[in-house]
Amino acid sequence: MTEISDIWINAFGALPDVEPLVRLLRSDVPMTPGARDLLAELLSPSDPPISDFELVPKRIKKFDTILEQLEKVAPYAQEREAGQSAQAAAAEAGEAAEVTDRTIFRYRENLQRLGERLRGVDKPAKPR
């Protein structure tokens, strides 16, 4: 149990770098009661606070980009369902969105990869 407790203490000790804590929260390592208390303190500090850090919510700017790409790709999907070729649908959607047809294809690939990640589809490991 001490080992697991040390793992959590080290993750919190890395703050303000949140990556070690995020990796640990996404792992299968069980959370200790002390780690749970500290996380609660970060989310909602008591008076007086017991730590020098506080988690502050902020908007993820990349989400706005994803929504813009989705809006620009939607007409492509509609045209494909209507029977248009991929190239013609991309050209038409690109013209409406004021981007090239290649950009529409790139946005579709980005959105497809995002969908696979959200569904948990594993991609092959990159060779080192």
Stockholm file with secondary structure:
# STOCKHOLM 1.0

chainA/1-128         MTEISDIWINAFGALPDVEPLVRLLRSDVPMTPGARDLLAELLSPSDPPISDFELVPKRIKKFDTILEQLEKVAPYAQEREAGQSAQAAAAEAGEAAEVTDRTIFRYRENLQRLGERLRGVDKPAKPR
#=GR chainA/1-128 SS CHHHHHHHHHHHHTTTCCHHHHHHHTSSCCCCHHHHHHHHHHHSCCSSCSSSCCCCCCCCHHHHHHHHHHHHHHHHHHHHHTTCCHHHHHHHHHHHHTSCHHHHHHHHHHHHHHHHHHHTCCCCCCCC
#=GC SS_cons         CHHHHHHHHHHHHTTTCCHHHHHHHTSSCCCCHHHHHHHHHHHSCCSSCSSSCCCCCCCCHHHHHHHHHHHHHHHHHHHHHTTCCHHHHHHHHHHHHTSCHHHHHHHHHHHHHHHHHHHTCCCCCCCC
//
